[in-house]
Amino acid sequence: MAFLKSVISVSASLVAGGALLAFAQPAAAYTAYVTNEKDNSLTMIDTNTLEVIKTVKIGQRPRGIVMSKDGKWVIVCTSDDNIIQVYDAKTLEFVKVLPSGPDPELQILSPDGKTLYVANEDDNLVTVVDVENGKVISDVPVGVEPEGMGISPDGKVLVNTSETTNMAHFIDTTTFKTFDNILVDSRPRVAIFNSQGTQLWVSSEIGGTVTVFNAADRKQIGKINFEIQGVAKEAIQPVGVRITKDGTKAFVALGPANRVAIIDVATLKVEKYVLVGQRVWQLYLTPDDKLLFTTNGASNDVTVIDVANQKAIKSIKTGRYPWGVVISEN
């Protein structure tokens, strides 16, 4: 891991209008990986220089993306190929194929990195895959159009959201059985636990809300609504959600509203809306929680947000329709 000798100020154009802002770079060097849905490509970005390192062609319609536990592989849902493709994280060279069901969209790894859980949009199943030997362990029936995939920090509970059934499905990762189903607002997209394992956040794209649950008893703690002056209510469509490691701040991508909401977790109140690129979809924090990267499908770019200052600091061009993003731990 490379370390900076001093704090470097970098001038970068703001997405909101071209103004310049000096910001402190993170102390560590990380790499961001972005799937470009329409270009069938994968883009690698240096999080210190905020420049594209390289873009390579991969499988068809790449969407959900994760990294292997050891950081050696980038694992991508290539939805129109109906498989999972694995690439070397340093070279982006193809490594191998992992199985899935039809139209894999989002995926998540178990905390130990040994098991991959894949939401297959077209067959109403979550496929459980052994990462090392590439074998399917189990298929778990869920609702219609499964998408969001969240896993508790202890790895015991997997949560899948089904877009058409409007449910969050709670799955025991020992038995691969569903033990609870909870109705949420229309078209749930993402499910994510906080790092403490005490809360589960579920975004509902058409419902326009994020619902927060107590992870222990699955009771609703609260619901977050969004209002942006000058933006139609139907354009505010929550999708991606990320929460800082200390559990104090959450970030929600609001789709065609072209904003990221910054939320105080203690109060579940929106602190600020940050203007980013067009149709912001997914997002990911650097491991030090200093920068947030968002994928903006309609403007074909990634916005970088300085978390401490709550400001967009740069727009980085990628391929067409950037969809998923993940950032290395080293």
QUIRASUL-V362359 format. One record per helix or strand of 2 or more residues. SS is the DSSP state (helix for helix, strand for strand). FROM is the first residue (numbers start at 1). LEN is the number of residues. If there is no record, write none. Layout:
BEGIN
SS_FROM_LEN ; SS_FROM_LEN
END
This chain:
BEGIN
strand_9_5 ; strand_20_5 ; strand_31_6 ; strand_41_6 ; strand_51_7 ; strand_62_6 ; strand_73_6 ; helix_79_3 ; strand_83_6 ; strand_94_5 ; strand_104_6 ; strand_115_6 ; strand_125_6 ; strand_135_7 ; strand_146_6 ; strand_157_6 ; strand_167_6 ; strand_177_7 ; strand_188_6 ; strand_199_6 ; strand_209_6 ; strand_220_6 ; helix_233_3 ; strand_241_3 ; strand_249_5 ; strand_259_6 ; strand_269_7 ; strand_280_6 ; strand_291_6 ; strand_301_6 ; strand_311_7 ; strand_322_6
END
